[in-house]
Amino acid sequence: MPQQVRGVIARSKGAPVEIATITIPDPGPGEVVVDIAACGVCHTDLTYRDGGINDEFPFLLGHEASGVVESVGEGVTSVAVGDFVVLNWRAVCGQCRACKRGRPQYCFDTHNAEQKMTLEDGTELSPALGIGAFADKTLVHAGQCTKVDQSADPAVVGLLGCGVMAGLGAAVNTGNVGRGDTVAVIGCGGVGDAAIMGARLAGAVKIIAIDRDDKKLEWAKDLGATHTINGADVDAVEAVQELTGGFGADVVIDAVGRPETWKQAFYARDLAGTVVLVGVPTPDMKLEMPLIDFFSRGGSLKSSWYGDCLPERDFPMLVDLYQQGRLPLEKFVSERIKIDEVEEAFHKMHAGEVLRSVVVL
């Protein structure tokens, strides 16, 4: 039977979010109902609320989540009732040209649940990133569920569902950071700090954190940065070059996603270094640079979408490293909040007061 549960919705552009009663249908073929344990408050949810993704209101927000499989639909074999899972928004199809070429991390046709969750009056909801996890329960495609160690802290490992994976993967998967590399990260919010953690995990010998907020630079040091640069005080490119013998970093990760920060990343890298863009620019942003600079510097210019991850490959491994004490993911959890405190958490995030607020259900 369909269930009625609490959920956090955004009814219109820029309006404060609210708690509403939502209806969760029984899972159909290939679908799963997940009893949500915890869900991080990600900047993408704020972007949905403010109309920056699309105008398909009302939205059921939340996507950085973990929980327990409550029921499964016909044909589901990848997870079973009772499994503890981290949700993801990359349920690869296995059939598109990227998947068939052995590059499923670039899948062009990822799966979502076919059925819609609704408000009490039948109004269809648009789940954030196909998940909608600021709710007691949610309906997703089975491929959006990745089984992990059930003893892991739900509030911690759920963050792999978006921001932490995006940043960590930008360093490890996209940037291919290796032992002995020098790495610079521009922007030390949740994604940037996850990139710093990933660079440390990969064996980078020098990790340079760049931000304009001293508090965020302190967070970065706690997560593995060996050096910090306050871009409000000095020229960031010159400072990176000074710290790298005048050469620049092997890998520079732009976790902000603005033309000016991307240019900093470009010029702060070594001659044949790598730039990774993981911060998300807005559609109106444009980049103007001398073409000769691209030709004369060589190297790689990459974009990282979800950290180029494969959830079924990466999530269990990273949870195991966390459980072994080798990956301190718990440092990203700034506070644990209730479901009716999401709007306040948005304000804290916008003010730079937290790395992650996590709704615990």
C-alpha positions, 0 to 999 in steps of 0.5 A: 500500500502507498505510504504517507510520510514527512518530506521537505519540499520547495514549492516556489523559487526562493521561498523557504522550504516547508514540511509536507505530507508526501505519498510514497507508492509501492515500488514498481519493477526495478524500484526500491523504497528506502527508509532514510537514516540520514541526509546531508544538506548540500548546496545543490539542494539550495540551488534547486530551491532557488530555481537554479536547476530548473523550474519543475516545482514543487521539489522534494529536496535532499539527495546525499543520503543513506538508509535501509531498503524497506521494499523492492519491486519486481526484478530487483536483485542488486539489493534486498530488504534490510540492506544498508545503502548509500544513495547515488544519482548515477545509476548507470544504464549499461547500454549507452555508448559510454557504457559500451565503451567501458566508460560507465562513469560517463553514462548518458542515460542514468536511471531514476524511478519511473513512478512519481512521489506526490503531495496529498492532493496528487501533485507530482513532486520532482525529487532532487537529483532523482532521489528526494531524501529529506523525507522519512522514506523515498522511492528510487531506482534500484541502481541508485542504491549501493550496499555498504557496511551496515555498521557504518555511521549513516550520517557520515557515509551518506555524504558519499552520495554527492559532495564528498565523492565529487571532491575526493573523486576529482582528485583521485579519479579525474586528476589522477593524483599520484604519490609525490605530486603537488596539488592545489585546491581552490575553494575549501568548502565541502567539495574542496576539502574532500578533494584535499582529503583525496589528494592526501589519500593518493599520496600527494606530498604537498597539498595547497589550500586556497580560499578567502576565508581563514576559517575554511583554511583551518578546516582544510589543514585539519583535512590534510592541507600542508600549506594554505593561501588566503587569496584575499591577501596575496596573488594566489598564482604567485603564491602557488608558484613560490611554494612549488619552486617556481613551477606550479602544481602538478594538479590544480582543482577548481572547486569554486567554478568561476571564470576567475578561479579557473584562470587561477587554476590554469596559470597555477599549474606546472607546464604540463600539469592538470586542471580539474574543474569540479565547482559548478559554473552558472550558464551565463559564465564565460571564459576569455583567454589567449588561445596561445596560452592553451597551446604553449602550456600543454597538459590536461584540462578536465571537468569532473562530474560526480568525481568520475565515480562508479558508486558500486566500485567506490562507495564500499571501498571508501566506507571500508577505509573510513571504518579502518580509520584511514579516511576521516569522513566524520570530520565533514559532519559539522552538526546533526539536525532535525528534518524541520531545520533544513532552512536554517541549515541553508543559511549556515551553509551560505554563511560558511559556518558549516561543512555539512549539516546532516538531517538525522531521521 
